[in-house]
Structures are given as C-alpha cells and as structure tokens.
Amino acid sequence: PMARPRLPRHPPSDTLRTDRRHCRSYLRRIYKMTARICALVCLAAATASAAVSRDAPSAFQFTFRPLASRVAKNLRHTLPRHFAIQEAATAEKTSTGFLDRIFTKSGSGVTEDEAAAIEAEVGMPHPGETPYKGFVSPVEVKTVRDEWVAAVESLDPEKIVALYSADAALPGALLGTVDTVEIGARQCRTSILEYFKVFCNKAAIKPAFPPEVTMDDLIQLDKGSVAYNGYYDFYFTEKDGRQLKAHAKFTYVYRRNPQTGKLEIALHNSGLTPQGLVELESPEKPITPAEVKEARDAWIAAVRTLDPDTVVAQYSADASLPGNLLGTVDTMETKRRQSPSTIREYFVGFLNKEKIKPAFPPEVTQADIIPVGPGMVAYNGYYDFYFWEHDGRHLKAHAKFTYIYRRNPET
C-alpha cells in the first residue's frame, strides 16, 4: 500500500501561543484564589470549633489537630509572611485577633509542643506569647530606646554605658557620630565610656527620635536580635551658651540577654547626614561667666573709689526696668530702692568711710550663675566687706548677695 505523504510540521501561530499563555495565567490565578479561599474557610472552621471546644474539649482536640496542620500549610503557601507577622502584632496589642484565639493555648486545647510545631510550620512568631515567643516587638525596642534617651539627657556616661551589652563573647560595639576611621569601632564598655564622657560634656543634650517604633522600622535578625534604624536629631547646648543641632542617621542592633530577658545594645552605629552640625540662631546671646565677672569687678572698683555717682552708674537707668537695690544695711521700712536717686542716697551713707574693700570669690563659674530670662542672669553667693572707719576702727561684714545682670540692648 502506498504510504500517506507526511505533511510538513509548522510551528503554531503567534495567536495560538498567546492564547496558551493566557490560559496558563488564568489557571494559575484560579488555583491561587481557590487555595486562599480554602485557607480562609479552614480558619473560619477553626474559630467556630474553638467556641464549641468549651463544651466538648476532647472532640475539639480530635478535629482541631489535623485542621490546624492544614491551616498552617495553606497559610504558608498562600498568605505572605509579612501579613502573618502583622496579624501577630495586632493580636498581641488587642488580645482579640482571630489568630490569637486559634493559636493560644488557653481555650483551644492545643499543647505547647503542638503550638510550637504550628509556629515552626507557619514560620511566624507566636502571637499568644509575649514577646512573640522570642521575637523582639516594637514596644520592647521603644522602651529600651527611650531609656537610652533618658540616660543621654541626664549627661551621665555611666547610665548610658549600662545599656550596652557586657557579654564578653559578644560585647556591645559603638561606631560613634564623631569617631574616625583611625579610632574604629569601640568594642568594650571602657572605650564606650570614654566616648560618652566627651560626648556628654555639654550644658544640655536632647536627642529627638521618631515618636513611635513600628514593625516597618525593625528587621528581625533572629528570635533574640533585631535591627532598628532611621534618622534622629541632637540638640546641644554648649557650656558657653551656644545651641547646636546635629542631623544624623542611626542603626541599633538589640540583642536579648538570655539571663535577664532584657534587650541590650549589641551595636550602635551613628553618623552625620549631609546636613551635619549647624548652629542655631539665638535671639539673645547668653551671658557668660566672664561677662558677669567683668561687671562685678567694675562694681568693686567703683565702691573702692568711695564715689556714690561712680557706683550708681553701674545700675540700670532704663525707665521701664530701672536698677533695684535692697541694701545691706537697709530695713523693711526703707523698702526697695528703685531709682538712681534713692540708690545714690544709700551709697552716700554706705561709702562714708576712710576705706572699703569688698571681697568676692575670686572666680565666676557657670555653676555660679542662673539664666532667668532673655539676656538676664542671676549671680549669687557670699562676700565680705572690710571697712576702715574715720575714727580708726577696722570692721568686717559677712554678707550674702544676689545680683541680677541684664544686657543693655544698645551697648
């Protein structure tokens, strides 16, 4: 018999190829949707069974165990991992999440071993335990972060260093904001303390972190470690009164101490952003100890001249805020002297001596002065006066003082 001639094979048309691809795509979508619907149905069934389990715990255990395994598999294959973690965080905060009702031990008849097996299969933190069965929660990170902020604001280096890990095998490490390549990472509490002694040598420091810590801010490294990073600012008040602002970025790696269960700083990396360190404009330059000493010594020199007018010239002549004097030898009846004329009247009597020598403390330090307002500062302490009377007697007066100095805006 004659063989049937073989026809040449032609590749399928582009249209047919496109149709096949579309069919495969539709089938995949249908499969995924079906799998997710099955997972949700299983979850609903498990939730309903949990309610029934109060009356029939043994029957619930019999039906729940295989069901929990199926739920876990469907969750693992159909729901994104981050969705499961977010549900865990919500369940811990509200204690009413459906995952919490299913997976917690209370009221479900699931043993701890079974719960651990479910957790391992799902691959997510266990929401029914705190903190996340070993995982680090945002609340924990915010707590230890705020402790660090409070320690920095106290300007106590010892308090700050106590928050860093002291584990000999894995000590806390610091890459400081102002450290250099030559210094490298500080990997022991001694070198970290050395850094913060310099860092805290300010009149005041205020760190400014983001107000809240969320799951999006954290990277879970393992069940006991987490990385927290972002941007923060530091507001510095120098001892000379200058105010600075530092823009920086940070990374903290927190590790749970296995003995105490508390988070400790395993790594702290901080660096300035391109904005760097800027000096803030102050509407009024603060008064320095050197300025106070200069004004005080001018008053001493004026008193030693025994000239009332020279002394009165040291007091404010501003009509709205005139200089005030509560004299050493004044009484309640005399009241406060609030004008140059009444102040002069006082010094006419006070300076009626052969010689007067005031004796103040030799230096004026920052601890001796108190800012009381814009361009104003209080200076107080104890001083002595040595008087030589016209009749030859020598007297010594022990007294205490308070001066309030105000900068003249014109001079």
C-alpha positions as CSV (number, residue, x, y, z in Angstrom):
1,P,0.0,0.0,0.0
2,M,1.1,3.5,-0.7
3,A,2.2,5.4,2.4
4,R,0.3,8.6,3.2
5,P,2.5,11.5,2.4
6,R,3.8,13.3,5.6
7,L,2.9,16.9,5.7
8,P,5.5,19.4,6.9
9,R,5.0,20.5,10.5
10,H,4.6,24.2,11.0
11,P,5.1,25.9,14.3
12,P,1.9,27.2,16.0
13,S,0.9,30.7,15.1
14,D,1.7,33.6,17.4
15,T,-2.0,33.9,18.2
16,L,-2.1,30.3,19.4
17,R,0.9,30.8,21.6
18,T,-0.6,33.9,23.1
19,D,-3.8,32.0,23.9
20,R,-1.9,29.2,25.6
21,R,0.0,31.7,27.8
22,H,-3.3,33.4,28.8
23,C,-4.8,30.1,29.6
24,R,-1.9,29.1,31.8
25,S,-2.1,32.5,33.5
26,Y,-5.8,32.2,34.2
27,L,-5.3,28.7,35.6
28,R,-2.6,29.9,38.0
29,R,-4.8,32.7,39.2
30,I,-7.8,30.4,39.7
31,Y,-5.6,28.0,41.6
32,K,-4.3,30.7,43.9
33,M,-7.7,32.1,44.6
34,T,-9.0,28.7,45.3
35,A,-6.2,27.9,47.7
36,R,-6.7,31.2,49.6
37,I,-10.5,30.6,49.9
38,C,-9.7,27.2,51.3
39,A,-7.4,28.7,53.8
40,L,-9.9,31.2,55.0
41,V,-12.6,28.5,55.2
42,C,-10.3,26.5,57.4
43,L,-9.6,29.5,59.6
44,A,-13.3,30.1,60.0
45,A,-14.0,26.5,60.8
46,A,-11.2,26.5,63.4
47,T,-12.6,29.7,65.0
48,A,-16.1,28.1,65.2
49,S,-14.6,24.9,66.7
50,A,-12.8,27.0,69.3
51,A,-16.1,28.3,70.6
52,V,-17.5,24.7,70.7
53,S,-14.5,23.4,72.4
54,R,-15.5,25.0,75.8
55,D,-18.3,22.4,76.0
56,A,-16.5,19.5,74.2
57,P,-12.8,19.9,74.5
58,S,-12.0,16.3,73.7
59,A,-13.9,16.4,70.4
60,F,-12.4,19.7,69.6
61,Q,-8.9,18.4,70.1
62,F,-9.7,15.5,67.8
63,T,-10.9,17.7,65.0
64,F,-8.5,20.7,65.5
65,R,-5.2,19.0,65.3
66,P,-5.4,17.9,61.6
67,L,-7.3,21.1,60.8
68,A,-4.5,23.2,62.4
69,S,-1.9,21.4,60.2
70,R,-3.9,22.2,57.1
71,V,-4.4,25.8,58.1
72,A,-0.7,26.1,58.7
73,K,0.2,24.7,55.2
74,N,-2.4,26.9,53.5
75,L,-1.1,30.0,55.3
76,R,2.5,29.2,54.4
77,H,1.8,28.7,50.8
78,T,-0.9,31.3,50.2
79,L,-0.5,34.2,52.6
80,P,2.5,36.5,52.6
81,R,4.8,36.2,55.6
82,H,4.6,39.9,56.5
83,F,0.8,39.5,56.7
84,A,1.1,36.8,59.3
85,I,3.6,38.9,61.3
86,Q,1.4,42.0,61.2
87,E,-1.6,39.9,62.4
88,A,0.6,38.7,65.3
89,A,1.5,42.2,66.3
90,T,-2.2,43.2,66.2
91,A,-3.2,40.2,68.2
92,E,-0.7,41.0,70.9
93,K,-1.9,44.6,71.2
94,T,-5.6,43.9,71.2
95,S,-5.8,40.3,72.5
96,T,-8.8,39.8,70.3
97,G,-7.3,38.8,67.0
98,F,-8.6,35.7,65.3
99,L,-5.0,34.2,65.2
100,D,-4.7,34.8,68.9
101,R,-7.9,32.9,69.6
102,I,-6.8,30.0,67.4
103,F,-3.1,29.6,68.3
104,T,-3.1,30.5,72.0
105,K,-3.1,27.7,74.5
106,S,-6.0,28.9,76.6
107,G,-9.4,27.7,75.4
108,S,-8.0,25.8,72.4
109,G,-6.9,22.5,73.8
110,V,-3.5,22.8,72.0
111,T,-0.5,21.9,73.9
112,E,2.7,23.9,73.9
113,D,4.5,21.4,71.8
114,E,1.7,21.5,69.2
115,A,1.7,25.3,69.2
116,A,5.4,25.3,68.7
117,A,5.0,22.8,65.8
118,I,2.4,25.0,64.2
119,E,4.6,28.1,64.6
120,A,7.5,26.3,63.0
121,E,5.4,25.2,60.1
122,V,3.8,28.6,59.5
123,G,7.1,30.3,60.0
124,M,5.9,33.3,62.1
125,P,6.1,34.5,65.7
126,H,3.6,33.0,68.1
127,P,1.1,35.8,68.8
128,G,-0.2,34.2,72.0
129,E,3.0,34.6,73.9
130,T,5.0,37.7,74.9
131,P,7.3,38.8,73.5
132,Y,6.5,36.9,70.2
133,K,7.9,33.6,71.6
134,G,11.5,35.1,71.5
135,F,11.0,37.6,68.7
136,V,11.5,41.3,69.5
137,S,8.4,43.6,69.5
138,P,8.3,47.3,68.6
139,V,7.2,48.0,72.2
140,E,10.3,46.5,73.6
141,V,12.5,48.4,71.2
142,K,10.8,51.7,72.1
143,T,11.2,51.0,75.8
144,V,15.0,50.4,75.6
145,R,15.4,53.3,73.1
146,D,13.7,55.7,75.5
147,E,15.9,54.5,78.3
148,W,18.9,55.5,76.2
149,V,17.4,58.9,75.5
150,A,16.8,59.5,79.2
151,A,20.4,58.4,80.0
152,V,21.8,60.8,77.5
153,E,19.7,63.7,78.8
154,S,21.0,63.0,82.3
155,L,24.5,63.6,80.9
156,D,25.7,60.6,83.0
157,P,28.0,58.4,80.9
158,E,27.8,55.5,83.3
159,K,24.0,55.3,82.8
160,I,24.4,55.3,79.0
161,V,27.1,52.6,79.0
162,A,25.0,50.3,81.2
163,L,22.6,49.9,78.3
164,Y,25.3,48.3,76.1
165,S,25.9,44.6,76.2
166,A,28.6,43.5,78.6
167,D,28.8,39.9,77.2
168,A,32.5,39.0,77.0
169,A,31.8,36.9,73.9
170,L,29.6,39.4,72.1
171,P,30.2,42.8,73.7
172,G,28.4,45.9,72.7
173,A,30.0,47.9,70.0
174,L,29.8,51.6,69.1
175,L,30.7,53.5,65.9
176,G,30.3,57.0,67.3
177,T,28.9,60.0,65.4
178,V,32.2,61.9,65.8
179,D,34.6,58.9,65.7
180,T,37.0,58.5,62.8
181,V,38.4,55.6,60.8
182,E,41.5,55.6,63.0
183,I,39.5,55.1,66.2
184,G,37.4,52.4,64.6
185,A,34.6,50.5,66.5
186,R,34.6,50.8,70.2
187,Q,34.0,47.2,71.4
188,C,34.1,47.3,75.2
189,R,32.4,49.3,77.8
190,T,35.6,51.1,78.8
191,S,36.1,52.6,75.3
192,I,32.4,53.4,75.0
193,L,32.5,55.2,78.4
194,E,35.5,57.2,77.1
195,Y,33.4,58.3,74.1
196,F,30.4,59.4,76.1
197,K,32.5,61.4,78.6
198,V,33.4,63.7,75.8
199,F,30.0,63.5,74.1
200,C,28.2,64.5,77.3
201,N,30.5,67.4,78.1
202,K,27.7,69.9,77.4
203,A,25.2,72.0,79.3
204,A,22.3,70.0,77.9
205,I,21.6,67.4,75.2
206,K,18.2,66.4,73.8
207,P,18.0,63.5,71.3
208,A,15.0,63.6,69.0
209,F,13.9,60.2,67.6
210,P,10.8,59.4,65.6
211,P,7.9,59.4,68.1
212,E,6.9,55.7,67.6
213,V,8.5,52.4,66.7
214,T,6.6,50.2,64.2
215,M,7.2,46.8,62.6
216,D,8.3,48.6,59.5
217,D,11.2,50.1,61.4
218,L,12.5,46.8,62.5
219,I,14.4,44.0,60.8
220,Q,14.2,40.7,62.7
221,L,17.7,39.1,62.6
222,D,16.8,36.1,64.7
223,K,14.5,35.3,67.6
224,G,16.6,37.3,70.0
225,S,18.0,40.1,67.9
226,V,16.6,42.9,65.9
227,A,17.9,45.9,63.9
228,Y,16.3,49.3,64.3
229,N,17.4,52.2,62.0
230,G,16.4,55.6,60.9
231,Y,17.2,59.3,61.3
232,Y,17.4,61.4,64.5
233,D,18.5,64.8,65.6
234,F,20.5,66.0,68.6
235,Y,20.0,69.4,70.2
236,F,23.2,70.5,72.1
237,T,23.5,73.4,74.4
238,E,27.2,74.2,74.9
239,K,28.6,75.5,78.2
240,D,29.2,78.8,76.6
241,G,25.5,79.1,75.7
242,R,25.7,78.2,72.0
243,Q,23.0,76.0,70.7
244,L,23.8,73.4,68.0
245,K,21.7,70.9,66.1
246,A,23.1,67.6,64.6
247,H,21.3,65.7,61.9
248,A,22.3,62.1,62.0
249,K,21.2,58.6,61.0
250,F,21.4,55.5,63.2
251,T,21.4,51.8,63.4
252,Y,20.9,49.9,66.6
253,V,21.2,46.2,66.9
254,Y,19.4,45.0,70.0
255,R,20.1,41.5,71.5
256,R,18.1,39.9,74.2
257,N,20.1,39.0,77.3
258,P,19.4,35.3,77.9
259,Q,19.8,35.7,81.7
260,T,17.6,38.8,82.2
261,G,15.4,38.7,79.1
262,K,16.1,42.4,78.6
263,L,17.2,43.9,75.4
264,E,20.8,45.3,75.3
265,I,22.6,47.3,72.6
266,A,24.8,44.9,70.7
267,L,25.8,47.5,68.0
268,H,25.2,51.3,67.7
269,N,26.2,53.0,64.5
270,S,25.6,56.7,64.2
271,G,26.8,59.1,61.6
272,L,26.1,62.7,60.4
273,T,23.9,63.3,57.4
274,P,25.0,65.8,54.7
275,Q,23.2,68.5,56.7
276,G,25.7,67.8,59.5
277,L,26.1,70.0,62.6
278,V,24.5,73.5,62.4
279,E,24.5,76.3,64.9
280,L,21.0,77.6,65.8
281,E,20.4,81.3,65.8
282,S,19.6,82.6,69.3
283,P,17.5,85.8,69.6
284,E,19.6,86.7,72.6
285,K,23.2,85.7,73.2
286,P,23.5,84.1,76.7
287,I,25.5,85.9,79.3
288,T,28.8,84.2,80.1
289,P,30.6,83.9,83.4
290,A,33.4,86.1,82.0
291,E,30.9,88.9,81.4
292,V,29.5,88.6,84.9
293,K,33.0,88.8,86.4
294,E,33.7,91.9,84.3
295,A,30.6,93.7,85.6
296,R,31.2,92.6,89.2
297,D,34.8,93.8,89.2
298,A,33.6,97.1,87.7
299,W,31.3,97.5,90.7
300,I,34.1,96.6,93.1
301,A,36.4,99.2,91.6
302,A,33.6,101.8,91.8
303,V,33.0,101.0,95.5
304,R,36.7,101.4,96.3
305,T,36.7,104.9,94.8
306,L,34.1,105.9,97.6
307,D,32.3,107.9,94.9
308,P,28.5,107.4,95.0
309,D,27.9,108.6,91.4
310,T,30.5,106.1,90.1
311,V,28.7,103.3,91.9
312,V,25.2,104.3,90.8
313,A,26.4,104.4,87.2
314,Q,26.7,100.6,87.4
315,Y,23.0,100.2,87.9
316,S,20.4,100.2,85.1
317,A,19.0,103.6,84.2
318,D,16.2,102.1,82.0
319,A,13.0,103.9,82.9
320,S,10.9,100.8,82.2
321,L,13.2,98.4,84.1
322,P,15.3,100.5,86.4
323,G,18.0,99.1,88.7
324,N,16.9,97.9,92.1
325,L,18.8,97.8,95.4
326,L,18.0,96.0,98.7
327,G,20.9,97.4,100.6
328,T,23.0,95.5,103.2
329,V,22.1,98.0,106.0
330,D,18.6,98.8,104.8
331,T,15.5,97.8,106.7
332,M,11.9,96.9,106.0
333,E,10.9,100.5,106.5
334,T,13.4,101.6,103.9
335,K,11.9,99.2,101.3
336,R,13.5,98.6,97.9
337,R,15.3,101.4,96.2
338,Q,14.1,101.6,92.6
339,S,15.6,104.7,91.1
340,P,19.1,106.2,90.7
341,S,18.3,108.9,93.2
342,T,17.3,106.5,96.0
343,I,20.2,104.2,95.2
344,R,22.6,107.2,95.4
345,E,21.2,108.2,98.7
346,Y,22.1,104.7,100.0
347,F,25.7,104.8,98.8
348,V,26.3,108.3,100.2
349,G,25.9,106.8,103.6
350,F,27.4,103.4,102.8
351,L,30.6,104.9,101.4
352,N,31.2,107.4,104.2
353,K,34.3,105.5,105.3
354,E,38.0,106.0,105.2
355,K,38.4,102.9,103.0
356,I,36.3,100.0,101.8
357,K,37.4,96.7,100.3
358,P,34.8,94.2,99.0
359,A,36.0,90.6,98.9
360,F,34.1,88.4,96.4
361,P,35.0,84.8,95.4
362,P,38.0,85.1,93.1
363,E,36.3,83.4,90.0
364,V,32.8,83.3,88.5
365,T,31.9,79.9,87.0
366,Q,28.9,78.6,85.1
367,A,27.6,77.0,88.3
368,D,27.5,80.4,90.0
369,I,25.1,81.9,87.5
370,I,21.4,81.1,86.7
371,P,19.8,82.3,83.5
372,V,16.5,84.0,84.4
373,G,15.3,85.3,81.1
374,P,16.5,86.5,77.7
375,G,19.7,88.5,78.2
376,M,19.4,88.2,82.0
377,V,21.3,86.1,84.6
378,A,21.4,85.8,88.4
379,Y,24.7,85.7,90.3
380,N,24.7,84.9,94.0
381,G,26.9,83.8,96.8
382,Y,28.7,85.2,99.9
383,Y,31.1,88.1,100.2
384,D,32.9,90.1,102.9
385,F,33.4,93.8,103.3
386,Y,36.4,95.3,105.1
387,F,35.7,98.9,106.5
388,W,38.2,101.4,107.8
389,E,36.2,104.0,109.8
390,H,37.2,107.6,110.2
391,D,37.8,107.1,113.9
392,G,40.4,104.4,113.1
393,R,38.3,101.3,113.8
394,H,38.5,98.3,111.4
395,L,35.3,96.4,110.7
396,K,34.5,93.2,108.8
397,A,31.0,92.5,107.5
398,H,29.9,88.9,106.4
399,A,27.1,89.1,103.9
400,K,25.3,87.2,101.1
401,F,24.4,88.7,97.8
402,T,22.3,88.3,94.7
403,Y,22.9,90.3,91.6
404,I,20.7,90.2,88.5
405,Y,22.5,91.4,85.5
406,R,20.7,92.4,82.3
407,R,22.4,93.1,79.0
408,N,21.8,96.6,77.7
409,P,20.4,96.1,74.1
410,E,22.0,99.4,73.0
411,T,25.5,99.0,74.4
